[in-house]
Amino acid sequence: MSYQARSTTPPLNSGGSPTTVSKESLRPPVCKHRDRSPSPIRGFNIPSPMPTRRNRTCSATARAAEGPVFSGVCKCFSRAKGHGFITPADGGSDIFVHISDIEGEYVPVEGDEVSYKLCSIPPKFEKVQAVEVTITHLKPGTKHETWTGNVVNG
């Protein structure tokens, strides 16, 4: 039983020029394509690189859950955009918060006092985002919306 290496280039004829190559041999190899569910927005939106509660790994969730609880004030939050920022109580740069990480009944508004934990953001894990965000004190005199759409005067 002898093994012969198979050439990947077509053999040359005696004149030194390549032999005729069929169209079949020029086609790229057939790749396995995974089935994808049909989506009406496929091709229109670029997926967000921000890890949400749904796509965060178990280890990142566990690390965030074990971390300390911080407090701050909601700087801004857009329900339509699905994110906002928190100003830490101890100063420092504003912290990103995703809509999937808001706990509780109300949509945060500017001036609400919140508590939160931190989770690092891939790919380099140099930045952080707020997770497990809970409104601790509603800003007095402002209207607050529930997630179901009801408006409550504060």
C-alpha positions in Angstrom: 0.0 0.0 0.0 1.7 3.1 -1.2 0.6 6.7 -0.7 1.1 9.2 -3.5 0.7 12.9 -2.9 -1.9 14.4 -5.1 -1.0 17.6 -6.9 -3.4 20.6 -6.5 -2.2 22.3 -9.7 -3.3 21.1 -13.1 -0.6 19.1 -15.0 1.3 21.0 -17.7 1.4 19.7 -21.2 4.7 19.3 -23.0 4.6 22.9 -24.3 4.7 24.4 -20.8 1.3 26.0 -21.0 -1.6 24.9 -18.9 -4.0 22.3 -20.2 -7.6 23.3 -20.8 -9.5 23.5 -17.6 -13.2 22.7 -17.4 -15.6 25.2 -15.9 -16.5 22.6 -13.2 -13.0 22.7 -11.8 -13.0 26.5 -11.5 -16.1 26.6 -9.2 -15.4 27.1 -5.6 -15.9 24.2 -3.3 -19.4 23.7 -1.9 -19.6 25.1 1.6 -22.1 24.1 4.2 -24.5 26.9 4.8 -26.4 27.0 8.1 -30.1 27.5 7.9 -31.2 30.9 9.1 -34.6 32.0 10.1 -36.2 34.5 7.8 -36.0 38.0 9.2 -37.8 41.0 7.7 -35.0 43.3 8.8 -32.0 41.2 7.7 -29.6 43.3 5.8 -30.9 46.6 7.1 -29.6 46.8 10.7 -26.1 46.2 12.0 -26.1 44.2 15.1 -25.0 46.0 18.3 -21.7 44.9 19.7 -23.0 45.7 23.3 -23.6 42.6 25.3 -27.2 42.5 26.5 -28.6 40.3 29.2 -29.7 37.9 26.4 -26.2 37.4 24.9 -23.9 37.9 27.9 -22.0 34.8 28.8 -22.7 33.0 32.0 -19.3 33.8 33.4 -19.7 37.5 32.7 -23.1 37.5 34.4 -21.6 35.6 37.4 -18.7 38.1 37.7 -21.2 41.0 37.6 -23.5 39.4 40.2 -20.6 39.0 42.6 -19.4 42.6 42.3 -20.2 45.5 44.6 -23.3 47.6 44.2 -22.7 51.2 43.1 -25.0 54.2 43.2 -25.5 57.1 40.8 -28.0 59.3 39.0 -29.6 58.7 35.6 -28.1 61.2 33.2 -30.3 60.3 30.3 -32.2 57.3 29.0 -33.9 56.8 25.7 -36.5 54.0 25.6 -36.6 54.4 21.8 -32.9 53.9 21.4 -32.7 51.3 24.1 -29.9 52.7 26.2 -28.8 55.6 28.4 -26.1 56.8 30.7 -25.6 56.9 34.5 -23.4 59.5 36.3 -21.7 57.7 39.2 -22.2 59.2 42.7 -18.5 59.1 43.3 -17.6 61.0 40.1 -15.9 59.6 37.1 -17.0 59.1 33.6 -20.6 58.3 32.7 -21.5 54.6 32.5 -23.5 53.0 29.6 -26.7 51.2 30.5 -28.7 48.9 28.1 -32.5 48.6 28.3 -32.3 44.9 29.0 -30.4 45.6 32.2 -33.1 47.8 33.8 -34.8 46.1 36.7 -38.1 47.2 38.1 -41.4 48.7 37.0 -40.4 52.2 35.7 -38.4 53.5 32.8 -35.6 55.7 34.2 -35.7 59.4 33.5 -33.0 62.1 34.0 -32.4 62.7 37.7 -33.6 59.3 39.1 -31.3 57.8 41.7 -30.2 54.3 40.7 -28.1 51.4 42.1 -26.2 49.1 39.7 -23.4 46.7 39.3 -20.6 46.8 36.7 -19.8 44.4 33.9 -16.9 44.7 31.5 -17.6 45.1 27.8 -15.8 42.9 25.1 -13.7 42.7 23.0 -10.9 44.2 25.1 -12.8 44.3 28.4 -11.4 47.8 29.1 -14.8 49.6 29.3 -17.7 48.8 31.6 -21.5 48.9 31.4 -24.1 49.1 34.2 -26.1 45.9 34.9 -28.8 45.0 37.4 -29.9 48.7 37.4 -32.6 49.5 39.9 -34.2 52.8 40.5 -33.9 53.6 44.2 -35.5 57.0 44.2 -37.8 58.5 41.6 -37.0 62.2 40.8 -39.8 64.2 42.5 -42.1 66.3 40.2 -41.4 64.3 37.1 -43.7 62.0 35.1 -42.6 58.4 35.1 -43.6 55.8 32.6 -44.0 52.1 33.4 -42.8 49.5 30.9 -46.4 48.8 30.0 -46.9 52.5 29.0 -48.9 53.8 32.0 -47.8 57.3 33.1 -47.5 58.1 36.8 -46.9 61.6 38.2 -44.0 61.7 40.6 
